[in-house]
Amino acid sequence: MSKTPAASGAASPDRTGQGASAAVRGRGPQLFERERELAAVREAVDRICDGPDGDGRGIGGLLLFSGAAGLGKTTLLAEARRAATARDCTVLFARGSEQEHTVPFHVVRQLLQPVLASRTEAECRELFGGWYEIAGPAVGLFARGDGALPDPQGVRDGLDWVVTRLAVHQPPVVLVLDDAHWADLESLAWLAAFAVRIQELPVLVVLGYRPGELPVEAETFRELVTGRTARPIGLSALSPDAVGGLVRATLGEAADESFCRECWAVTGGNPYETVELIARVQDRGVEPVGEAAPLLRELAATARGTGLVRRLERLGPGAVRLAWAAAVLGTAIEPGLVATVGGLGPAEAADAVDRLRAARILTGTAALEFVHPLIATAVYHAIPPAVRTALHGQAAWAVDDAGLGITAAARHLLETHPDGDYATVDRLRAAARENLRAGAPEAARRCLERALREPPAPADRAVVRYELGCSALLTAPALTVNHLHAALAEPDLDPQLREDIAFRLAQALAHSDRLQEAAEVVGEESGRTESRRGRLRLQAAHFLWQVFDTAESEGPVRSRRLARLAEHLAGRTEGERAVLCLRAWDATLRGEPAPVAVAAADRALALAAAEPVGGEPQQTPAPAAQPGRPLSYTDADWGFELPSVAALSFMYADQPDRAEEMFAAAIAECEQAGWSGAHLSFGFTLLGLVRFRRGRLGEAEEFAREGVRLADRVGRRVPAQWYAVGLLIDVLLSRGRLEEAKQVARDHEFGPPFPCAVVFPDPQTVLGRLLLADGRHPAAAAELTEVGRRMEAKGVLNPTWCPWAGHLALALADDDPDAARRLAEQTLERARRQGTATAVGQALRTCAALATDPAEAVALLQEAVEHLERSPDAHEFAQALVDLGAALRRSGSAAEAAEPLYRGADLAVGCGADGLVERALAELAAAGLRPRLLRTVD
């Protein structure tokens, strides 16, 4: 039997019943059989303070204690807090609550508010840096006003920043979370993401949880505590010897062995129940002898379940009502508030609190808590259902009146029965708005779903359904579709509301990869609306989702309609700018002459006049017109698509500088707004695409990898990931790193089924190029043929946007050379129509690769070089030079081959095209030319 003090679940007054006797109060219960766990605590704290080698460079870590209720998790966490405090660490502590797990960021606020309370607003702003406006509402510093809603990922990144700053500028941080299984989902999502990188920081995270009660919805947190990187320390019950030692340490060494053995038998070795049983033995004055052993089972029963409830009832109705109210309120209960909810006067409440403390049910003074969560759970479930519901209703008003905020009140309203109370609907809607502003859309959705069940007034049903749909737009688009369909079916809708509902419904359908339905919804509604502004807005949305639908079968017809609509628009309103952006992009996709696309994009960005205040757009600029709003990457209506396609229209017109400027501004806008999820991933990916089109492959790869990293945080096979992974594979292939490209494709399951939405670059084309590079020509041809079918049906003829035909020609070169040459010639014809140096040069290179006459190949490549020398794409130019040098060598003109090969090799080095460098060097060697020291050419 060990008597080394260690965690047994009985180290803090709120969990152990230490007030049971003078002996327990004076010394605390001795702790047994937790040497390994306590050593782990000491080692983790030492590592965070001293480093593994004692050099003072602390290393963070994750320490997990799991086990059933009462096995000692709280004691071990308390030991961690004491050890960290003794080493002057910054200790952040929180406890999950069974009743408060629906309150968003409840745990985060417990962790951070104590360290923020002593800081002025200026000091808090300094700590938060640029994240103050984004993450401040989540920790309760202020309530966000109206405006752009934060991205939940951005809020989590802001919290990362704050804790990191604390760890870097203060003593090491030890973050302790008890009862993590009852933590709110928003806090768990942040903690799970943050814990992955704590080894880079002087931060120790210590968690205690019940493994069988982890919320199913907290998927990332479950992965954290059950994954390969985590090794939870599971707690087991005490042995008979340990229970005997605990009994004798409290009741005296004379305690009979049979008495001790029975204590173990009736408690199962559960430390909490053992301590409670010993306290009850002391209270009853039972002698620890064998003859008293039969009494133990009855005494043990009073520590849990129905026995506890009967013990509570014997304390009187006032104590019962106060305990019920406390169970409804949760943790850290203010005595006045619990008295209000329980309907007790001050004197009666004070007396009830005293009796509950003496009975070891409640503890605390300024803030009350249950001695153990097992007690809180038993009390809560013992409340008659109707009374429990009424208490939640009373608590909602009391919490609100106490100034604790509408979101704290809302968690009680969620537990009440629907009663047709319009005031409750209003309060739940207000709570939903607060949750959205704090970055908790799931919590907002719960409030609005409950409001809908109340139900709202008939005139408000559509509004509530609309708000519910908007709250779940990014997190649950399929759910959004159902609610918005229902909202659109409500009778007598206000025209503006109907327009907004249709617009959001189309967005939700598009985010669910149902592009055709999205276009149909707004197309039908545009024919109903009487407002010219509203009609143009809906028409623009209709064209947007058609343009982005890969399965669109009437692309040429739609293109003509779009061109007619855009012909006389000047870009004065958001709707006009949207149409012009789409016209520019459609002209780009169709391969129309580049100046046509540029002109439309210029008109979209000109913003020559303000939007009229009165409603309808003016045909001529008003005398005192002011510039309108620029295209916003974080616009709630249009999102990233419009500014992105405008920028890409410039890029494919060989004006990458303008595109790069727009995407750099987009990234800055996202970062300023705290949008660090999909939108920021798109920004980095598309900026990488611009660098790719300029031939700066190393920089393109860096941006693509950052896009992949951000997209991976959003989810698997989501649009942002298709964009980023497709670009990364394309870049790696251009750099000559085939095996790495194949690994990226495998890691991200890059293959069918492909999304219905248009992605840049087209993923099936990228897959075809990957197969071609891997020598799998028949498989490549099959994929690229399918791409060609799609693109031809949609009217996408720009050979630089989707170079399927050039890749397919190369795939067919051996098996069907005539078909390959026809594809190459068609590509060249389309490139000359589009008219950019890049498009024509690329197409000429493809034709040269398929030419059977060496002289013809040389002529084609000389023309390609002339075009690509004017192109911004340095990599294409380098390839054309090396191709020309190789063709000259094969035709017997080795001397003439030298200049293009040397020049191409130098350019390839600057581009980061390692495979092209190797090929150029091999051609030089084959030509009998000495490789020189390569240099970077700007």
SULGIPE-V951105 format. One record per residue. N is the residue number from 0. RES is the residue in one small letter. SS is DSSP state (helix for helix, strand for strand, loop for the rest). PSI is psi in whole degrees, 0 to 359 (* if undefined). OMEGA is omega in whole degrees, -180 to 180 (999 if undefined). Layout:
N;RES;SS;PSI;OMEGA  N;RES;SS;PSI;OMEGA
//
This chain:
0;m;loop;129;179  1;s;loop;143;176  2;k;loop;19;175  3;t;loop;128;179  4;p;loop;131;178  5;a;loop;171;-172  6;a;loop;126;175  7;s;loop;19;-179  8;g;loop;19;-174  9;a;loop;47;-175  10;a;loop;346;-177  11;s;loop;149;-173  12;p;helix;331;-177  13;d;helix;352;-177  14;r;helix;355;-168  15;t;helix;343;-172  16;g;loop;39;-177  17;q;helix;345;177  18;g;helix;11;-176  19;a;helix;327;-177  20;s;loop;169;177  21;a;helix;322;-179  22;a;helix;315;-180  23;v;helix;318;180  24;r;helix;322;-174  25;g;helix;318;-172  26;r;helix;339;-169  27;g;loop;151;-179  28;p;loop;141;176  29;q;loop;152;-174  30;l;loop;139;-171  31;f;loop;152;170  32;e;loop;38;176  33;r;loop;29;-179  34;e;helix;314;-178  35;r;helix;317;-178  36;e;helix;317;-179  37;l;helix;324;177  38;a;helix;323;178  39;a;helix;321;177  40;v;helix;310;-178  41;r;helix;317;-179  42;e;helix;317;-179  43;a;helix;318;179  44;v;helix;321;178  45;d;helix;319;-180  46;r;helix;322;-179  47;i;helix;333;-178  48;c;helix;318;-172  49;d;helix;342;-172  50;g;loop;161;-177  51;p;loop;336;-178  52;d;loop;10;180  53;g;loop;22;-178  54;d;loop;7;177  55;g;loop;356;179  56;r;loop;91;-173  57;g;loop;149;179  58;i;loop;131;180  59;g;loop;173;-179  60;g;strand;176;-179  61;l;strand;124;-179  62;l;strand;119;-173  63;l;strand;131;174  64;f;strand;121;-179  65;s;strand;150;179  66;g;loop;166;179  67;a;loop;170;-178  68;a;loop;137;173  69;g;loop;3;-177  70;l;loop;356;172  71;g;loop;16;180  72;k;helix;316;-178  73;t;helix;321;179  74;t;helix;316;179  75;l;helix;321;178  76;l;helix;324;176  77;a;helix;323;176  78;e;helix;320;178  79;a;helix;318;179  80;r;helix;317;-180  81;r;helix;317;-179  82;a;helix;320;180  83;a;helix;320;178  84;t;helix;320;180  85;a;helix;333;178  86;r;loop;15;178  87;d;loop;33;175  88;c;loop;161;171  89;t;strand;113;-175  90;v;strand;123;174  91;l;strand;124;-175  92;f;strand;143;175  93;a;strand;161;178  94;r;strand;130;174  95;g;loop;155;-178  96;s;loop;131;-180  97;e;loop;325;-177  98;q;loop;343;-175  99;e;loop;16;-177  100;h;loop;349;177  101;t;loop;355;180  102;v;loop;115;-175  103;p;loop;138;179  104;f;loop;25;178  105;h;helix;316;180  106;v;helix;318;179  107;v;helix;318;-179  108;r;helix;321;176  109;q;helix;321;-178  110;l;helix;316;-167  111;l;helix;331;-176  112;q;helix;322;178  113;p;helix;324;-179  114;v;helix;345;178  115;l;helix;339;-173  116;a;helix;326;-177  117;s;loop;358;-178  118;r;loop;146;173  119;t;loop;170;178  120;e;helix;319;180  121;a;helix;320;179  122;e;helix;323;176  123;c;helix;319;178  124;r;helix;321;178  125;e;helix;319;180  126;l;helix;317;-176  127;f;helix;339;-177  128;g;helix;225;-180  129;g;helix;358;-178  130;w;helix;4;-174  131;y;helix;310;-178  132;e;helix;337;-175  133;i;helix;312;-176  134;a;helix;346;-178  135;g;loop;314;179  136;p;helix;328;-179  137;a;helix;326;-179  138;v;helix;6;174  139;g;loop;19;179  140;l;loop;326;179  141;f;loop;167;177  142;a;loop;127;-179  143;r;loop;140;175  144;g;loop;187;178  145;d;loop;158;-179  146;g;loop;194;-178  147;a;loop;132;180  148;l;loop;147;-179  149;p;loop;151;172  150;d;loop;125;180  151;p;helix;324;177  152;q;helix;324;177  153;g;helix;321;177  154;v;helix;317;179  155;r;helix;321;178  156;d;helix;323;177  157;g;helix;320;177  158;l;helix;322;174  159;d;helix;314;-177  160;w;helix;315;-176  161;v;helix;312;-179  162;v;helix;323;177  163;t;helix;317;178  164;r;helix;319;178  165;l;helix;318;-177  166;a;helix;327;-176  167;v;helix;322;-173  168;h;helix;353;176  169;q;loop;179;175  170;p;loop;163;-179  171;p;loop;146;-177  172;v;strand;130;172  173;v;strand;112;-177  174;l;strand;119;-175  175;v;strand;126;178  176;l;strand;116;177  177;d;strand;152;-179  178;d;loop;50;-178  179;a;helix;336;179  180;h;helix;343;178  181;w;helix;11;178  182;a;loop;154;178  183;d;loop;153;-174  184;l;helix;325;-179  185;e;helix;317;178  186;s;helix;321;179  187;l;helix;322;179  188;a;helix;318;178  189;w;helix;313;-175  190;l;helix;320;-179  191;a;helix;320;179  192;a;helix;320;-178  193;f;helix;322;-175  194;a;helix;339;-179  195;v;loop;330;-174  196;r;loop;14;-174  197;i;helix;340;178  198;q;helix;343;177  199;e;helix;352;-172  200;l;loop;158;173  201;p;loop;66;-178  202;v;strand;126;174  203;l;strand;126;177  204;v;strand;124;-180  205;v;strand;123;-175  206;l;strand;142;171  207;g;strand;133;-176  208;y;strand;160;173  209;r;loop;116;-172  210;p;helix;330;-179  211;g;helix;358;-176  212;e;helix;14;176  213;l;loop;135;-178  214;p;loop;136;-180  215;v;loop;325;-176  216;e;loop;336;-177  217;a;loop;67;-172  218;e;helix;316;-178  219;t;helix;326;179  220;f;helix;320;177  221;r;helix;321;177  222;e;helix;325;-180  223;l;helix;313;-173  224;v;helix;350;179  225;t;helix;358;-177  226;g;loop;179;-176  227;r;loop;334;-177  228;t;loop;346;-178  229;a;loop;139;177  230;r;loop;83;-178  231;p;loop;144;174  232;i;strand;109;-179  233;g;strand;134;-179  234;l;loop;140;179  235;s;loop;167;179  236;a;loop;160;179  237;l;loop;150;176  238;s;loop;166;176  239;p;helix;322;180  240;d;helix;319;-179  241;a;helix;319;178  242;v;helix;319;177  243;g;helix;319;178  244;g;helix;321;179  245;l;helix;318;178  246;v;helix;311;-176  247;r;helix;328;179  248;a;helix;334;-177  249;t;helix;317;-174  250;l;helix;353;179  251;g;loop;151;-178  252;e;loop;347;-178  253;a;loop;356;-178  254;a;loop;132;-178  255;d;loop;148;177  256;e;helix;319;-180  257;s;helix;324;178  258;f;helix;314;180  259;c;helix;319;-179  260;r;helix;323;179  261;e;helix;325;175  262;c;helix;318;178  263;w;helix;319;-177  264;a;helix;318;-175  265;v;helix;340;180  266;t;helix;349;-177  267;g;loop;17;-179  268;g;loop;11;178  269;n;loop;119;-174  270;p;helix;315;-179  271;y;helix;313;-177  272;e;helix;328;178  273;t;helix;314;179  274;v;helix;318;179  275;e;helix;318;180  276;l;helix;316;179  277;i;helix;319;179  278;a;helix;320;179  279;r;helix;323;177  280;v;helix;317;179  281;q;helix;316;-179  282;d;helix;322;-179  283;r;helix;354;-180  284;g;loop;31;-179  285;v;loop;132;177  286;e;loop;135;-178  287;p;loop;65;-179  288;v;loop;165;-176  289;g;helix;324;-178  290;e;helix;336;-178  291;a;helix;353;-175  292;a;helix;323;180  293;p;helix;338;-179  294;l;helix;342;-169  295;l;helix;324;-178  296;r;helix;319;179  297;e;helix;318;-180  298;l;helix;321;-179  299;a;helix;327;-178  300;a;helix;337;-178  301;t;loop;356;-179  302;a;loop;354;-176  303;r;loop;162;172  304;g;helix;221;-176  305;t;helix;330;177  306;g;helix;319;177  307;l;helix;318;-180  308;v;helix;318;179  309;r;helix;322;178  310;r;helix;321;178  311;l;helix;318;-178  312;e;helix;330;179  313;r;loop;347;180  314;l;loop;353;176  315;g;loop;160;-176  316;p;helix;324;179  317;g;helix;316;179  318;a;helix;323;178  319;v;helix;312;-179  320;r;helix;321;-180  321;l;helix;321;178  322;a;helix;320;177  323;w;helix;313;-179  324;a;helix;320;179  325;a;helix;320;179  326;a;helix;324;178  327;v;helix;321;-176  328;l;helix;326;176  329;g;loop;237;-175  330;t;loop;164;178  331;a;loop;59;-172  332;i;strand;128;177  333;e;strand;128;-174  334;p;helix;319;179  335;g;helix;322;-179  336;l;helix;317;-180  337;v;helix;326;177  338;a;helix;320;179  339;t;helix;312;-179  340;v;helix;322;180  341;g;helix;353;179  342;g;loop;35;-178  343;l;loop;146;173  344;g;loop;168;-176  345;p;helix;315;-177  346;a;helix;315;-180  347;e;helix;322;179  348;a;helix;318;180  349;a;helix;319;179  350;d;helix;319;180  351;a;helix;319;178  352;v;helix;317;180  353;d;helix;314;-179  354;r;helix;323;180  355;l;helix;327;175  356;r;helix;314;-179  357;a;helix;329;-180  358;a;loop;5;180  359;r;loop;40;174  360;i;loop;316;175  361;l;strand;159;175  362;t;strand;164;178  363;g;loop;167;179  364;t;loop;286;-180  365;a;loop;326;175  366;a;strand;132;-178  367;l;strand;146;174  368;e;strand;158;172  369;f;strand;146;-179  370;v;loop;326;-180  371;h;loop;145;178  372;p;helix;331;177  373;l;helix;323;179  374;i;helix;314;180  375;a;helix;317;180  376;t;helix;315;-179  377;a;helix;318;-180  378;v;helix;315;-177  379;y;helix;315;-178  380;h;helix;346;177  381;a;helix;346;180  382;i;loop;130;176  383;p;loop;138;-174  384;p;helix;314;-178  385;a;helix;321;179  386;v;helix;320;-180  387;r;helix;316;179  388;t;helix;317;179  389;a;helix;322;179  390;l;helix;321;176  391;h;helix;320;177  392;g;helix;316;177  393;q;helix;320;-180  394;a;helix;323;180  395;a;helix;314;179  396;w;helix;319;-178  397;a;helix;318;179  398;v;helix;317;179  399;d;helix;314;180  400;d;helix;331;180  401;a;loop;0;177  402;g;loop;21;-179  403;l;loop;356;173  404;g;loop;154;-176  405;i;helix;331;179  406;t;helix;327;176  407;a;helix;324;178  408;a;helix;327;-175  409;a;helix;328;-178  410;r;helix;333;174  411;h;helix;321;178  412;l;helix;329;178  413;l;loop;338;-177  414;e;loop;358;-180  415;t;loop;163;179  416;h;loop;144;176  417;p;loop;138;-175  418;d;loop;15;180  419;g;loop;27;-178  420;d;loop;109;-177  421;y;helix;333;177  422;a;helix;322;177  423;t;helix;320;177  424;v;helix;314;-179  425;d;helix;319;-178  426;r;helix;321;178  427;l;helix;323;177  428;r;helix;320;178  429;a;helix;319;178  430;a;helix;321;179  431;a;helix;318;179  432;r;helix;319;178  433;e;helix;319;180  434;n;helix;320;178  435;l;helix;320;-179  436;r;helix;337;178  437;a;loop;356;-180  438;g;loop;32;-179  439;a;loop;72;-177  440;p;helix;328;179  441;e;helix;319;177  442;a;helix;321;177  443;a;helix;318;180  444;r;helix;319;179  445;r;helix;319;180  446;c;helix;316;-177  447;l;helix;325;175  448;e;helix;319;177  449;r;helix;321;178  450;a;helix;323;-180  451;l;helix;330;179  452;r;helix;348;-174  453;e;loop;314;-5  454;p;loop;174;176  455;p;loop;170;175  456;a;loop;149;-178  457;p;helix;322;-179  458;a;helix;341;-177  459;d;helix;355;-175  460;r;helix;314;-178  461;a;helix;322;-180  462;v;helix;316;-180  463;v;helix;317;177  464;r;helix;321;178  465;y;helix;313;179  466;e;helix;322;179  467;l;helix;318;178  468;g;helix;317;-180  469;c;helix;324;-178  470;s;helix;332;-176  471;a;loop;12;-172  472;l;loop;314;-176  473;l;loop;335;-176  474;t;loop;328;-179  475;a;loop;71;-175  476;p;helix;327;179  477;a;helix;320;176  478;l;helix;320;178  479;t;helix;318;-179  480;v;helix;314;-179  481;n;helix;313;-178  482;h;helix;321;-178  483;l;helix;326;172  484;h;helix;314;179  485;a;helix;320;179  486;a;helix;319;-179  487;l;helix;337;180  488;a;loop;352;180  489;e;loop;143;-179  490;p;loop;158;171  491;d;loop;47;180  492;l;loop;142;170  493;d;loop;135;-176  494;p;helix;318;180  495;q;helix;319;179  496;l;helix;318;179  497;r;helix;318;177  498;e;helix;315;-179  499;d;helix;320;-180  500;i;helix;313;-179  501;a;helix;320;-179  502;f;helix;314;-180  503;r;helix;324;178  504;l;helix;318;178  505;a;helix;319;177  506;q;helix;314;-178  507;a;helix;319;178  508;l;helix;319;179  509;a;helix;319;179  510;h;helix;343;175  511;s;loop;11;179  512;d;loop;33;177  513;r;loop;67;-172  514;l;helix;320;-178  515;q;helix;316;178  516;e;helix;321;179  517;a;helix;314;180  518;a;helix;322;-179  519;e;helix;320;-178  520;v;helix;307;-178  521;v;helix;333;176  522;g;helix;315;178  523;e;helix;317;-178  524;e;helix;329;179  525;s;helix;333;177  526;g;loop;345;-178  527;r;loop;326;-172  528;t;loop;143;-180  529;e;loop;345;-180  530;s;loop;128;179  531;r;helix;319;179  532;r;helix;314;-180  533;g;helix;321;180  534;r;helix;317;180  535;l;helix;322;178  536;r;helix;314;-179  537;l;helix;324;176  538;q;helix;319;178  539;a;helix;317;178  540;a;helix;322;178  541;h;helix;312;179  542;f;helix;323;-179  543;l;helix;310;-175  544;w;helix;335;173  545;q;helix;316;180  546;v;helix;324;-177  547;f;loop;7;180  548;d;strand;114;-178  549;t;loop;336;-176  550;a;loop;8;-180  551;e;loop;131;-175  552;s;loop;351;-179  553;e;loop;45;-179  554;g;helix;313;-179  555;p;helix;319;178  556;v;helix;313;178  557;r;helix;322;179  558;s;helix;318;180  559;r;helix;319;179  560;r;helix;318;180  561;l;helix;319;-180  562;a;helix;319;179  563;r;helix;319;-179  564;l;helix;322;-175  565;a;helix;346;-169  566;e;loop;320;-174  567;h;loop;11;-179  568;l;loop;145;-178  569;a;loop;355;179  570;g;loop;33;-177  571;r;loop;332;-178  572;t;loop;167;178  573;e;helix;319;179  574;g;helix;318;178  575;e;helix;317;180  576;r;helix;322;178  577;a;helix;315;180  578;v;helix;318;-179  579;l;helix;320;175  580;c;helix;317;-179  581;l;helix;325;176  582;r;helix;317;179  583;a;helix;316;-178  584;w;helix;322;179  585;d;helix;320;176  586;a;helix;323;177  587;t;helix;312;-179  588;l;helix;320;-177  589;r;helix;350;180  590;g;loop;27;174  591;e;loop;163;179  592;p;loop;134;-174  593;a;helix;321;180  594;p;helix;333;178  595;v;helix;312;180  596;a;helix;318;-179  597;v;helix;319;-179  598;a;helix;317;179  599;a;helix;318;178  600;a;helix;321;178  601;d;helix;318;179  602;r;helix;324;179  603;a;helix;328;-176  604;l;helix;351;-175  605;a;helix;318;177  606;l;loop;53;-174  607;a;loop;337;-176  608;a;loop;158;180  609;a;loop;160;173  610;e;loop;131;-180  611;p;loop;146;-177  612;v;loop;330;-171  613;g;loop;338;177  614;g;loop;302;-174  615;e;loop;143;179  616;p;loop;144;179  617;q;loop;152;179  618;q;loop;333;178  619;t;loop;152;-178  620;p;loop;138;176  621;a;loop;152;-177  622;p;loop;322;-176  623;a;loop;34;-175  624;a;loop;142;176  625;q;loop;157;178  626;p;loop;141;177  627;g;loop;185;-180  628;r;loop;137;176  629;p;loop;165;175  630;l;loop;131;-178  631;s;loop;135;179  632;y;loop;337;-178  633;t;loop;21;-180  634;d;loop;135;-176  635;a;loop;330;-178  636;d;loop;306;-167  637;w;loop;343;176  638;g;loop;207;-173  639;f;loop;345;-168  640;e;helix;313;-173  641;l;helix;305;178  642;p;helix;330;180  643;s;helix;313;-178  644;v;helix;330;175  645;a;helix;314;180  646;a;helix;318;-178  647;l;helix;333;175  648;s;helix;320;175  649;f;helix;318;-176  650;m;helix;314;-178  651;y;helix;352;173  652;a;loop;17;180  653;d;loop;34;174  654;q;loop;62;-174  655;p;helix;336;179  656;d;helix;317;-180  657;r;helix;319;178  658;a;helix;317;-178  659;e;helix;320;179  660;e;helix;319;-180  661;m;helix;319;-179  662;f;helix;327;174  663;a;helix;319;177  664;a;helix;324;179  665;a;helix;316;179  666;i;helix;317;179  667;a;helix;321;179  668;e;helix;317;179  669;c;helix;315;-178  670;e;helix;322;179  671;q;helix;324;180  672;a;helix;355;-178  673;g;loop;20;178  674;w;loop;92;-175  675;s;loop;24;177  676;g;loop;237;-175  677;a;helix;318;-177  678;h;helix;316;180  679;l;helix;325;176  680;s;helix;315;177  681;f;helix;317;-179  682;g;helix;311;-180  683;f;helix;320;-179  684;t;helix;313;-177  685;l;helix;328;172  686;l;helix;322;175  687;g;helix;324;178  688;l;helix;321;178  689;v;helix;315;178  690;r;helix;324;177  691;f;helix;317;-179  692;r;helix;347;176  693;r;loop;357;180  694;g;loop;13;179  695;r;loop;80;-167  696;l;helix;323;179  697;g;helix;315;178  698;e;helix;322;178  699;a;helix;319;179  700;e;helix;318;179  701;e;helix;314;-180  702;f;helix;320;179  703;a;helix;319;179  704;r;helix;322;176  705;e;helix;322;175  706;g;helix;319;178  707;v;helix;316;-179  708;r;helix;315;-180  709;l;helix;321;-179  710;a;helix;324;180  711;d;helix;332;179  712;r;helix;338;-178  713;v;helix;319;180  714;g;loop;176;-180  715;r;loop;139;174  716;r;loop;33;173  717;v;loop;163;-177  718;p;helix;316;-178  719;a;helix;325;-179  720;q;helix;322;176  721;w;helix;315;180  722;y;helix;305;-171  723;a;helix;316;-178  724;v;helix;319;178  725;g;helix;316;179  726;l;helix;317;-178  727;l;helix;318;178  728;i;helix;316;179  729;d;helix;316;-179  730;v;helix;315;-179  731;l;helix;321;177  732;l;helix;320;179  733;s;helix;333;178  734;r;loop;354;179  735;g;loop;23;-177  736;r;loop;73;-174  737;l;helix;311;-175  738;e;helix;321;179  739;e;helix;321;178  740;a;helix;318;179  741;k;helix;322;180  742;q;helix;319;177  743;v;helix;317;180  744;a;helix;317;179  745;r;helix;315;-177  746;d;helix;329;-175  747;h;loop;15;177  748;e;loop;47;-175  749;f;loop;97;-178  750;g;loop;184;-178  751;p;loop;153;0  752;p;loop;140;180  753;f;loop;155;-178  754;p;loop;156;177  755;c;loop;338;-179  756;a;strand;146;176  757;v;loop;134;-180  758;v;loop;144;177  759;f;loop;124;-10  760;p;loop;161;-179  761;d;loop;122;-172  762;p;helix;325;180  763;q;helix;327;175  764;t;helix;318;178  765;v;helix;318;178  766;l;helix;319;178  767;g;helix;318;178  768;r;helix;322;179  769;l;helix;316;179  770;l;helix;321;179  771;l;helix;315;180  772;a;helix;332;-179  773;d;loop;4;178  774;g;loop;10;-179  775;r;loop;73;-171  776;h;helix;316;179  777;p;helix;317;179  778;a;helix;320;178  779;a;helix;316;-179  780;a;helix;320;180  781;a;helix;314;180  782;e;helix;315;-175  783;l;helix;330;175  784;t;helix;319;177  785;e;helix;321;176  786;v;helix;314;-180  787;g;helix;320;178  788;r;helix;315;180  789;r;helix;313;-175  790;m;helix;320;179  791;e;helix;318;179  792;a;helix;324;-178  793;k;helix;347;-179  794;g;loop;22;179  795;v;loop;106;-172  796;l;loop;3;-179  797;n;loop;113;-174  798;p;loop;345;178  799;t;loop;331;178  800;w;loop;314;179  801;c;loop;94;-174  802;p;loop;41;-177  803;w;helix;321;-174  804;a;helix;320;178  805;g;helix;317;178  806;h;helix;319;-179  807;l;helix;322;178  808;a;helix;317;179  809;l;helix;325;179  810;a;helix;330;-178  811;l;helix;357;-171  812;a;loop;320;-177  813;d;loop;318;-174  814;d;loop;328;-177  815;d;loop;72;-174  816;p;helix;328;179  817;d;helix;314;178  818;a;helix;322;179  819;a;helix;316;-179  820;r;helix;323;178  821;r;helix;319;178  822;l;helix;318;-179  823;a;helix;318;179  824;e;helix;320;177  825;q;helix;319;179  826;t;helix;317;179  827;l;helix;319;179  828;e;helix;316;-180  829;r;helix;325;179  830;a;helix;319;179  831;r;helix;327;177  832;r;helix;317;179  833;q;helix;323;163  834;g;loop;2;179  835;t;loop;153;180  836;a;helix;324;-179  837;t;helix;314;-178  838;a;helix;314;-178  839;v;helix;317;-180  840;g;helix;317;178  841;q;helix;313;-178  842;a;helix;321;178  843;l;helix;322;178  844;r;helix;318;180  845;t;helix;316;178  846;c;helix;319;180  847;a;helix;322;-179  848;a;helix;337;-177  849;l;helix;357;-178  850;a;loop;138;179  851;t;loop;341;179  852;d;loop;118;-179  853;p;helix;322;-180  854;a;helix;320;178  855;e;helix;319;179  856;a;helix;318;180  857;v;helix;318;-179  858;a;helix;316;179  859;l;helix;319;-178  860;l;helix;327;175  861;q;helix;321;177  862;e;helix;322;178  863;a;helix;317;179  864;v;helix;319;179  865;e;helix;317;179  866;h;helix;312;-173  867;l;helix;342;175  868;e;loop;337;177  869;r;loop;355;-177  870;s;loop;150;174  871;p;loop;353;-176  872;d;loop;95;-177  873;a;helix;329;-179  874;h;helix;317;176  875;e;helix;320;178  876;f;helix;316;179  877;a;helix;319;179  878;q;helix;319;-180  879;a;helix;320;178  880;l;helix;314;-180  881;v;helix;319;177  882;d;helix;316;-180  883;l;helix;315;178  884;g;helix;317;179  885;a;helix;319;-180  886;a;helix;319;177  887;l;helix;318;178  888;r;helix;315;-178  889;r;helix;333;-180  890;s;loop;4;176  891;g;loop;11;-180  892;s;loop;64;-176  893;a;helix;324;-179  894;a;helix;318;179  895;e;helix;335;-179  896;a;helix;337;-173  897;a;helix;310;-173  898;e;helix;310;179  899;p;helix;327;-180  900;l;helix;315;178  901;y;helix;315;-178  902;r;helix;317;179  903;g;helix;321;179  904;a;helix;317;179  905;d;helix;316;179  906;l;helix;319;-179  907;a;helix;322;177  908;v;helix;314;180  909;g;helix;329;180  910;c;helix;340;-174  911;g;loop;22;-179  912;a;loop;81;-174  913;d;helix;319;-180  914;g;helix;322;179  915;l;helix;324;176  916;v;helix;313;-180  917;e;helix;320;-180  918;r;helix;318;180  919;a;helix;318;179  920;l;helix;321;178  921;a;helix;321;178  922;e;helix;320;177  923;l;helix;316;180  924;a;helix;320;180  925;a;helix;332;179  926;a;loop;1;-179  927;g;loop;21;-179  928;l;loop;143;-178  929;r;loop;126;174  930;p;loop;135;178  931;r;loop;172;177  932;l;loop;115;-177  933;l;loop;149;179  934;r;loop;156;179  935;t;loop;133;177  936;v;loop;122;179  937;d;loop;*;999
//
